[in-house]
Amino acid sequence: MAFQLHDNIQFVPGVGPKRAKLLNKLGVKTVKDLLFYFPRDYLNKISDKRIADLKINDMVSVKGRITGFDTKGNRFQKQQFRVFISDGTGYLTLMWFRPSPWLIKQFEVGKEIYILGKIQYYYSKLCMIHPDFEIVQDKEKKSFWVEQDILPLYHLTEGISNKVLRKIVRTVLSQDLFLDETLPAHIRKTKHLLPLNQALHKIHIPDSNEDIAASRKRFVFEELFFLELMLARKKVNWHKASGYSMELKKTYTTKLKKALPFTLTHAQKRVLNEIVEDMKSPHQMNRLLQGDVGSGKTIISIFAMLLAIENGFQAAIMAPTEILATQHYFSLKEFLENFGLRVELLLGGTYAGKKDIKAATESGDVNIVIGTHALIQEDVNFHKLGMIVIDEQHRFGVMQRLSLTQKAQTPDKLIMSATPIPRSLALTVYGDLDVSIIDELPPFKKEIYTNWISSDKKSQVYDFIIKQLRAGRQVYVVCPLIEESEKSIRQLADATNTYKELQNGVFKNYHVRLLHGRMSNQEKDEIMHAFKEHKIDVLVSTTVIEVGIDVPNATIMMIEHAERFGLSQLHQLRGRVGRGAHKSYCVLVAYEPISEGAMIRLNTLKETNDGFRISEVDLELRGPGEFFGTKQSGLPAFRIANIVRDRPILEDARRLAFEIIQNDYNLNDEKNIELKKKYKRFYLKRERLFSY
């Protein structure tokens, strides 16, 4: 039966309506979708690895014979299914938690089996947890996939096995369907890339590891290259866009410089010069300001806003949370106390004075307005908005960021990120922006001594904390949950109970308070200010303090269930201490069992205070989608590219994309005709939203 690329997948022999529904769950709706549903890995039957030679953390393919299997636990516990294999040199245990009946039925004592997985040590035995496997078929039953040495492994859904999916893929590829090439010959030649149709065949049915590498390189390059084409066009657009040409009048900016109780670092001065030059130019500024926790990004943004105000414009800061917006408000009020400028805070909800603030903003009486998403409401208008600062941009949705930008014609835009962004991610998420990095901490910013301990040693930490409290210092204790009812099956320290236990127990002679996100804004503000004024000694809190509180006298950050937190979040929380003249400490309390990923996170925090190094490890552990949240960042979901592993290809693709757009912005050159065709169809509409 013949079928075409855009035919419904259900009409492919071996599929039908029932399997088509399951394939639809995987995003496979047409024949073409199936061709571009790439394998996630491969199981190589040809392996010289012996079980006796395997080492912990090896990622290997190995062949053995099933010697037995059993099931431990019951339906109320974490049921384990174990399969024991041997190759004559040693034994290996395969383990699955909460196995399906289908899985258990696959195994039979005496059968040969190929396995792919990571070697771990569990209950004093070498094992693989949830490995990929292929049970050797009867040698007499010859078939295409039985005779193939390398088997593709796909992401699956219940009801579709790798064997089934391979047969369907083989059926489609045997039709020799021809797809139009999407990369011009001059690019394929210079970058040594396979033609499209050849690469599609080799990625699904490789004959060697070289086939896998070559086909994968083709699709990784193409995916990253078209993204970088879009970023290159966006950057050209930004630089073409006429903006406000500001003049450095030095009225407010010089006044602030003289009023500062500290001297700017060399990195701050360099970054400030870059921003001033942007604002003086006739083009719209679109700049990303990166810096680690405590590096001094806020003061740089204040200088930029004052430059806009000197030129008769208003400025706005949009922050993702009310606590962070409030912190910005009080910081600006403190710095600009004697400047004669009006600074206002605009939050969500209904409260006294909100209408007056909106009216004053529209009339121009307000110079700087700080707020959350409340700034983008339809009834919020500006008199003459010339400078926008977006803090922690990745926490806003694309449309929210776009809405604020549209409140003015071509305002200068400064994006700040206290989450250090790995270079590979910056090249994709913010690749169209100019980037400034504050890579130097102020001299008064102390390095924070960090260690992690198991939960059974908490009493030692409490003894140390009491010594700090006696010396007049203050302490944060952070918990992952608010109250008992929110707990998962596994016991977690919750803020409410921890607060009660500490208040009535080990810290009964000190003032202990609780802070969490469910409190009213007024209550949160009161507690924050009381802690800053040292009316509170120990603040028990949820992650609501991740951003926004600056208390120089707080010297200890104790984080309960640290194994449950992400790496960047732990680093952000740690940044709440070390802001004063005293030595500061961060204690990460971990509870068993501690996963391999959690161990890497805890040890990374212990070993380094460098936010950029931490961000690289975090990106490797979580992947780009989880690092920021794909929907929030505007980052596309890649089919095959991995921007950590494929960074050399990313940088190569970026160089070529920017070179092409510089010389042929609309891709009208005859040699770029394939690029234009694909770009127009898949990327043109996304240009408008990306990176706002």
KADAGI-V97060 format. One record per backbone hydrogen bond with DSSP energy under -0.5 kcal/mol. CO is the residue of the C=O (numbers start at 0). NH is the residue of the N-H. E is the energy in kcal/mol with one decimal. If there is no record, write none. Layout:
CO/NH/E ; CO/NH/E
This chain:
3/6/-1.6 ; 4/31/-2.5 ; 6/30/-1.7 ; 7/10/-1.8 ; 8/11/-1.7 ; 9/15/-1.6 ; 11/14/-2.0 ; 14/18/-0.8 ; 15/19/-2.1 ; 16/20/-1.8 ; 17/21/-1.2 ; 18/22/-2.7 ; 19/23/-2.4 ; 20/24/-1.1 ; 21/25/-0.6 ; 22/25/-1.0 ; 22/27/-2.4 ; 23/26/-1.8 ; 26/28/-0.8 ; 28/8/-2.3 ; 29/33/-1.6 ; 30/34/-1.7 ; 31/35/-1.6 ; 33/36/-1.6 ; 35/37/-1.2 ; 40/152/-2.8 ; 41/43/-0.6 ; 42/44/-0.7 ; 42/150/-2.7 ; 44/46/-1.1 ; 49/52/-1.5 ; 50/53/-1.3 ; 54/57/-2.0 ; 57/59/-0.7 ; 57/118/-2.9 ; 59/116/-2.0 ; 61/114/-2.7 ; 63/112/-2.6 ; 64/85/-1.9 ; 65/109/-2.9 ; 67/83/-3.2 ; 69/81/-3.0 ; 71/79/-2.3 ; 73/76/-1.4 ; 76/78/-1.5 ; 78/97/-3.3 ; 79/71/-2.9 ; 79/81/-0.5 ; 80/95/-2.4 ; 81/69/-2.2 ; 82/93/-3.4 ; 83/66/-3.2 ; 83/67/-1.2 ; 84/91/-2.3 ; 85/64/-2.6 ; 89/86/-1.2 ; 91/84/-2.6 ; 92/127/-2.2 ; 93/82/-2.6 ; 94/129/-3.5 ; 95/80/-3.1 ; 99/103/-1.8 ; 100/104/-1.8 ; 101/105/-0.5 ; 102/105/-1.6 ; 103/106/-1.1 ; 107/110/-2.1 ; 110/65/-2.8 ; 111/135/-2.3 ; 112/63/-2.3 ; 113/133/-2.2 ; 114/61/-2.3 ; 115/131/-2.7 ; 116/59/-2.3 ; 117/128/-0.5 ; 118/56/-3.3 ; 119/121/-0.6 ; 119/126/-2.6 ; 121/124/-1.1 ; 124/121/-2.6 ; 125/92/-1.9 ; 126/119/-3.1 ; 127/94/-2.7 ; 127/129/-0.6 ; 131/115/-2.7 ; 133/113/-2.8 ; 137/140/-1.7 ; 139/141/-1.7 ; 142/146/-1.7 ; 143/147/-0.8 ; 148/44/-3.4 ; 150/42/-2.8 ; 152/39/-2.7 ; 152/40/-1.5 ; 156/159/-2.3 ; 160/164/-2.4 ; 161/165/-2.8 ; 162/166/-1.9 ; 163/167/-1.9 ; 164/168/-2.6 ; 165/169/-2.8 ; 166/170/-2.1 ; 167/171/-2.2 ; 168/172/-2.8 ; 169/173/-1.8 ; 171/174/-1.5 ; 172/175/-1.4 ; 176/178/-0.5 ; 183/186/-0.6 ; 183/187/-2.2 ; 184/188/-2.4 ; 185/189/-1.8 ; 186/190/-2.4 ; 187/192/-2.4 ; 188/191/-0.6 ; 194/198/-2.4 ; 195/199/-2.3 ; 196/200/-1.6 ; 197/201/-2.3 ; 198/202/-2.1 ; 199/203/-1.1 ; 200/204/-2.6 ; 207/211/-1.5 ; 208/212/-2.4 ; 209/213/-2.5 ; 210/214/-2.5 ; 211/215/-2.4 ; 212/216/-2.2 ; 213/217/-1.6 ; 214/218/-1.7 ; 215/219/-2.8 ; 216/220/-2.5 ; 217/221/-2.0 ; 218/222/-2.3 ; 219/223/-2.3 ; 220/224/-2.9 ; 221/225/-2.2 ; 222/226/-1.2 ; 223/227/-2.3 ; 224/228/-2.0 ; 225/229/-1.8 ; 226/230/-2.0 ; 227/231/-2.6 ; 228/232/-2.2 ; 229/233/-2.3 ; 230/234/-2.5 ; 231/235/-2.1 ; 232/236/-2.2 ; 233/237/-2.6 ; 234/238/-2.3 ; 235/239/-1.5 ; 236/240/-2.2 ; 240/283/-1.8 ; 242/244/-0.6 ; 243/245/-1.0 ; 246/248/-1.6 ; 250/254/-1.1 ; 251/255/-2.3 ; 252/256/-2.1 ; 253/257/-2.1 ; 254/258/-1.4 ; 255/259/-1.3 ; 264/268/-2.4 ; 265/269/-2.4 ; 266/270/-2.5 ; 267/271/-2.6 ; 268/272/-2.2 ; 269/273/-1.8 ; 270/274/-2.1 ; 271/275/-2.6 ; 272/276/-2.4 ; 273/277/-1.8 ; 274/278/-2.4 ; 275/279/-2.0 ; 276/280/-1.2 ; 278/245/-3.0 ; 281/242/-3.4 ; 284/412/-2.5 ; 285/433/-2.0 ; 286/288/-0.5 ; 286/414/-3.0 ; 287/289/-0.7 ; 287/435/-3.3 ; 288/416/-2.1 ; 289/437/-3.0 ; 291/294/-2.0 ; 293/441/-0.6 ; 295/299/-0.8 ; 296/300/-2.0 ; 297/301/-1.9 ; 298/302/-1.9 ; 299/303/-2.0 ; 300/304/-2.3 ; 301/305/-2.5 ; 302/306/-2.0 ; 303/307/-1.6 ; 304/308/-2.2 ; 305/309/-2.6 ; 306/310/-0.8 ; 307/310/-0.6 ; 307/312/-2.2 ; 308/311/-2.0 ; 313/385/-2.5 ; 313/386/-1.3 ; 314/368/-2.1 ; 315/388/-3.0 ; 316/318/-0.5 ; 316/370/-2.5 ; 317/390/-2.6 ; 320/324/-2.4 ; 321/325/-2.7 ; 322/326/-2.3 ; 323/327/-2.4 ; 324/328/-2.3 ; 325/329/-2.4 ; 326/330/-2.3 ; 327/331/-2.7 ; 328/332/-2.4 ; 329/333/-2.0 ; 330/334/-2.5 ; 331/335/-2.8 ; 333/336/-0.8 ; 335/338/-1.7 ; 335/340/-0.5 ; 340/342/-0.7 ; 341/366/-1.9 ; 341/367/-1.9 ; 343/369/-2.8 ; 344/346/-0.5 ; 345/371/-1.1 ; 350/353/-1.6 ; 352/356/-1.9 ; 353/357/-2.1 ; 354/358/-2.4 ; 355/359/-2.6 ; 356/360/-2.1 ; 357/361/-2.2 ; 358/362/-2.0 ; 359/363/-1.1 ; 359/364/-1.5 ; 359/365/-1.5 ; 360/382/-1.2 ; 364/366/-0.5 ; 366/314/-2.5 ; 367/343/-2.5 ; 368/316/-2.1 ; 369/345/-3.4 ; 370/318/-2.7 ; 371/374/-2.0 ; 372/375/-1.7 ; 373/376/-1.3 ; 376/379/-2.0 ; 378/380/-0.7 ; 383/313/-3.2 ; 383/385/-0.6 ; 385/411/-2.4 ; 386/315/-2.1 ; 387/389/-0.5 ; 387/413/-3.0 ; 388/317/-2.7 ; 388/390/-0.6 ; 389/392/-0.5 ; 389/415/-2.8 ; 391/394/-2.3 ; 392/395/-2.1 ; 396/400/-1.9 ; 397/401/-2.1 ; 398/402/-2.2 ; 399/403/-1.5 ; 400/404/-1.8 ; 401/405/-1.7 ; 403/406/-1.8 ; 404/407/-1.1 ; 409/243/-0.5 ; 411/387/-2.6 ; 412/286/-2.2 ; 412/414/-0.5 ; 413/389/-2.4 ; 413/415/-0.5 ; 414/288/-4.0 ; 415/391/-1.9 ; 415/392/-0.8 ; 416/290/-1.4 ; 417/419/-0.9 ; 419/421/-0.6 ; 421/424/-0.6 ; 421/425/-2.7 ; 422/426/-2.1 ; 424/427/-1.0 ; 424/428/-3.2 ; 424/429/-0.6 ; 425/429/-0.9 ; 429/432/-1.8 ; 433/287/-3.2 ; 435/289/-3.1 ; 436/438/-1.1 ; 437/291/-0.7 ; 441/444/-1.9 ; 443/445/-0.8 ; 446/448/-0.6 ; 446/583/-0.6 ; 448/585/-2.7 ; 450/587/-2.6 ; 452/589/-2.8 ; 453/456/-2.1 ; 454/457/-1.3 ; 456/459/-0.9 ; 456/460/-1.0 ; 457/461/-2.4 ; 458/462/-1.9 ; 459/463/-1.7 ; 460/464/-2.7 ; 461/465/-2.4 ; 462/466/-1.5 ; 463/467/-1.8 ; 464/468/-2.6 ; 465/469/-2.5 ; 466/470/-1.2 ; 467/472/-2.6 ; 468/471/-1.7 ; 473/554/-2.1 ; 473/555/-1.2 ; 474/538/-2.9 ; 475/557/-2.6 ; 476/540/-2.8 ; 477/559/-2.9 ; 480/494/-3.3 ; 481/495/-2.2 ; 482/485/-1.8 ; 483/486/-2.1 ; 492/479/-0.6 ; 492/480/-0.9 ; 493/497/-2.6 ; 494/498/-2.5 ; 495/499/-2.0 ; 496/500/-2.7 ; 497/501/-2.7 ; 498/502/-2.6 ; 499/503/-2.0 ; 500/504/-0.9 ; 501/506/-1.8 ; 504/507/-1.8 ; 506/509/-2.0 ; 509/511/-0.8 ; 510/536/-2.3 ; 510/537/-2.1 ; 512/539/-2.9 ; 514/541/-1.3 ; 515/518/-1.5 ; 519/523/-2.6 ; 520/524/-2.6 ; 521/525/-2.4 ; 522/526/-2.2 ; 523/527/-2.7 ; 524/528/-2.5 ; 525/529/-2.2 ; 526/530/-2.4 ; 527/531/-2.2 ; 528/532/-2.1 ; 529/534/-3.1 ; 529/535/-0.8 ; 530/533/-1.4 ; 536/474/-2.6 ; 537/512/-2.2 ; 537/539/-0.7 ; 538/476/-2.6 ; 538/540/-0.5 ; 539/514/-2.4 ; 540/478/-2.6 ; 541/544/-1.2 ; 542/545/-2.4 ; 547/549/-0.5 ; 548/550/-0.5 ; 549/551/-0.5 ; 550/553/-1.9 ; 552/473/-1.5 ; 552/554/-0.5 ; 553/577/-0.7 ; 554/584/-3.5 ; 555/475/-2.8 ; 555/557/-0.5 ; 556/558/-0.5 ; 556/586/-2.9 ; 557/477/-3.0 ; 557/559/-0.6 ; 558/561/-0.7 ; 558/588/-2.8 ; 560/563/-2.1 ; 561/564/-1.4 ; 565/569/-2.3 ; 566/570/-2.2 ; 567/571/-2.4 ; 568/572/-2.6 ; 569/573/-2.6 ; 570/574/-1.5 ; 572/575/-1.9 ; 573/576/-1.9 ; 575/550/-0.6 ; 577/445/-1.0 ; 583/448/-2.2 ; 584/556/-2.3 ; 585/450/-2.1 ; 585/587/-0.5 ; 586/558/-2.7 ; 586/588/-0.6 ; 587/452/-2.6 ; 587/589/-0.6 ; 588/561/-2.6 ; 589/454/-1.7 ; 592/594/-0.6 ; 594/598/-2.3 ; 595/599/-2.0 ; 596/600/-2.2 ; 597/601/-2.8 ; 598/602/-2.4 ; 599/603/-2.3 ; 600/604/-2.2 ; 601/605/-1.8 ; 602/606/-2.0 ; 603/607/-1.9 ; 608/610/-0.8 ; 609/613/-2.3 ; 610/614/-2.2 ; 611/615/-1.6 ; 612/616/-1.9 ; 613/617/-2.6 ; 614/618/-2.3 ; 615/619/-2.1 ; 616/620/-2.2 ; 617/621/-2.6 ; 618/622/-2.5 ; 621/625/-0.5 ; 622/626/-1.7 ; 623/627/-1.5 ; 623/628/-0.6 ; 624/628/-1.6 ; 624/629/-0.6 ; 628/632/-2.3 ; 629/633/-1.6 ; 629/634/-0.6 ; 630/397/-0.5 ; 635/637/-0.8 ; 641/645/-3.6 ; 643/646/-1.1 ; 645/649/-2.6 ; 646/650/-2.7 ; 647/651/-1.9 ; 648/652/-3.0 ; 649/653/-2.4 ; 650/654/-2.1 ; 651/655/-1.9 ; 652/656/-2.5 ; 653/657/-2.6 ; 654/658/-1.8 ; 655/659/-2.5 ; 656/660/-2.4 ; 657/661/-2.0 ; 658/662/-1.4 ; 659/663/-2.4 ; 663/666/-1.9 ; 668/671/-2.0 ; 669/672/-1.4 ; 671/675/-2.3 ; 672/676/-2.0 ; 673/677/-2.0 ; 674/678/-2.9 ; 675/679/-2.7 ; 676/680/-1.3 ; 677/681/-2.4 ; 678/682/-2.4 ; 678/683/-1.6 ; 682/686/-1.1 ; 683/686/-0.7 ; 684/687/-0.7 ; 685/688/-0.5 ; 685/689/-2.2 ; 688/691/-1.7
